[in-house]
């Protein structure tokens, strides 16, 4: 049984992460951290999590934590991932992995040097429907793909709590980095050929569309 500690236990952890752990058979959450210790303890009681911290380092160094799930704001991913690795813990990092490619490289290099696992929560790759479609494309069952489109959107107008998505210093790439990465990664996984993409997004509704527009490259 793998014991996870969750760094940055916020809305995403409540709505998405904990329902997933509730259905898991080989892992459980034993610790969480929030900036406010009172809120951390309240969340721990709500979800029956043994340990609550207001210090990321204390969570990462806890003997009751085998691996760390980083769910903090995007701009914090680099420091939190490196902290967990320095504490000798494998890491699962929420997407987007970082706010730029250089930060991603630093995470990967640190994990390699420490011989620790580092994963990114690009969950669409693990959907059964995605696996079946990838097999059919690779096996030529649908013919030669020439166009693919992926959409991921949600309503974020009015009083939506994820207002931090509009702050470049925290979110990095805004809605495209937040949910657009799922569309891009899914298409690259399904069809790992040369392709181009466009990603228009409206600021109020965070609606985006990522599409491929090129067939597999020819040889010769």
RAKAGI-V973547 format. One record per residue. RES is the residue in three letters. PSI is psi in degrees with one decimal (* if undefined). Layout:
BEGIN
res: <RES | RES>
psi: <PSI | PSI>
END
This chain:
BEGIN
res: <UNK | UNK | UNK | UNK | UNK | UNK | UNK | UNK | UNK | UNK | UNK | UNK | UNK | UNK | UNK | UNK | UNK | UNK | UNK | UNK | UNK | UNK | UNK | UNK | UNK | UNK | UNK | UNK | UNK | UNK | UNK | UNK | UNK | UNK | UNK | UNK | UNK | UNK | UNK | UNK | UNK | UNK | UNK | UNK | UNK | UNK | UNK | UNK | UNK | UNK | UNK | UNK | UNK | UNK | UNK | UNK | UNK | UNK | UNK | UNK | UNK | UNK | UNK | UNK | UNK | UNK | UNK | UNK | UNK | UNK | UNK | UNK | UNK | UNK | UNK | UNK | UNK | UNK | UNK | UNK | UNK | UNK | UNK | UNK | UNK | UNK | UNK | UNK | UNK | UNK | UNK | UNK | UNK | UNK | UNK | UNK | UNK | UNK | UNK | UNK | UNK | UNK | UNK | UNK | UNK | UNK | UNK | UNK | UNK | UNK | UNK | UNK | UNK | UNK | UNK | UNK | UNK | UNK | UNK | UNK | UNK | UNK | UNK | UNK | UNK | UNK | UNK | UNK | UNK | UNK | UNK | UNK | UNK | UNK | UNK | UNK | UNK | UNK | UNK | UNK | UNK | UNK | UNK | UNK | UNK | UNK | UNK | UNK | UNK | UNK | UNK | UNK | UNK | UNK | UNK | UNK | UNK | UNK | UNK | UNK | UNK | UNK | UNK | UNK | UNK | UNK | UNK | UNK | UNK | UNK | UNK | UNK | UNK | UNK | UNK | UNK | UNK | UNK | UNK | UNK | UNK | UNK | UNK | UNK | UNK | UNK | UNK | UNK | UNK | UNK | UNK | UNK | UNK | UNK | UNK | UNK | UNK | UNK | UNK | UNK | UNK | UNK | UNK | UNK | UNK | UNK | UNK | UNK | UNK | UNK | UNK | UNK | UNK | UNK | UNK | UNK | UNK | UNK | UNK | UNK>
psi: <119.4 | 127.5 | 115.3 | 143.7 | 133.5 | 117.9 | 123.6 | 60.6 | 89.1 | -149.4 | -41.2 | -40.3 | -39.7 | -47.2 | -32.8 | -46.3 | -50.5 | -38.2 | -34.0 | -44.3 | -32.6 | -28.9 | -7.9 | 149.0 | -17.4 | 13.4 | 158.6 | 164.4 | 124.2 | -9.2 | 153.6 | 160.1 | 143.6 | 159.6 | -31.8 | 118.3 | -32.3 | -44.4 | -34.9 | -44.9 | -36.6 | -44.2 | -39.8 | -41.7 | -42.1 | -38.8 | 11.2 | 46.1 | 126.5 | -40.3 | 139.6 | 134.8 | 156.0 | 10.3 | 122.1 | -38.5 | -40.7 | -40.1 | -46.6 | -28.6 | -4.7 | 135.8 | -11.0 | 4.6 | 122.7 | -31.9 | 155.1 | 133.0 | 113.9 | 113.8 | 24.2 | 170.1 | 152.6 | -40.0 | -15.3 | -7.8 | -44.5 | -54.0 | -37.5 | -39.4 | -45.9 | -36.9 | -49.3 | -42.4 | -42.7 | -25.3 | 4.3 | 22.5 | 134.1 | 154.0 | 136.4 | 121.7 | 134.8 | 155.7 | 154.7 | 148.6 | -41.2 | -176.4 | -8.6 | 168.3 | -34.8 | -40.3 | -39.5 | -45.2 | -41.0 | -38.8 | -47.9 | -44.5 | -41.5 | -42.2 | -42.0 | -44.9 | -34.4 | -4.4 | 45.5 | 150.0 | 138.7 | 119.0 | 158.8 | 138.4 | 60.2 | 80.2 | -20.1 | -25.3 | -21.6 | 6.3 | 138.5 | -39.3 | -37.4 | -42.8 | -42.4 | -42.3 | -40.4 | -41.1 | -40.4 | -39.6 | -47.7 | -33.6 | 0.8 | 17.5 | -21.7 | 8.0 | -164.3 | 111.5 | 136.0 | -12.2 | 138.6 | 147.7 | 137.9 | 133.1 | 141.8 | 118.9 | 158.6 | 155.2 | 126.8 | 23.2 | 169.2 | -129.6 | 30.8 | 134.0 | -15.4 | 49.8 | -20.2 | -16.5 | -22.7 | -1.9 | 104.4 | -29.8 | -23.0 | -45.8 | -23.6 | -86.5 | 12.9 | -147.9 | -30.4 | -41.6 | -29.1 | -55.9 | -20.7 | -29.7 | -30.8 | -43.9 | -46.8 | -47.3 | -39.9 | -42.8 | -39.4 | -35.4 | -41.5 | -35.9 | 79.9 | 46.5 | 176.5 | 131.5 | 162.0 | 161.8 | 155.0 | 150.9 | 74.1 | 145.4 | 139.0 | 141.8 | -36.3 | -39.2 | -9.4 | 38.5 | 133.1 | 156.1 | 122.8 | 128.1 | 148.8 | 150.2 | 28.2 | 141.1 | 173.7 | 142.2 | 148.2 | 161.2 | 163.1 | *>
END
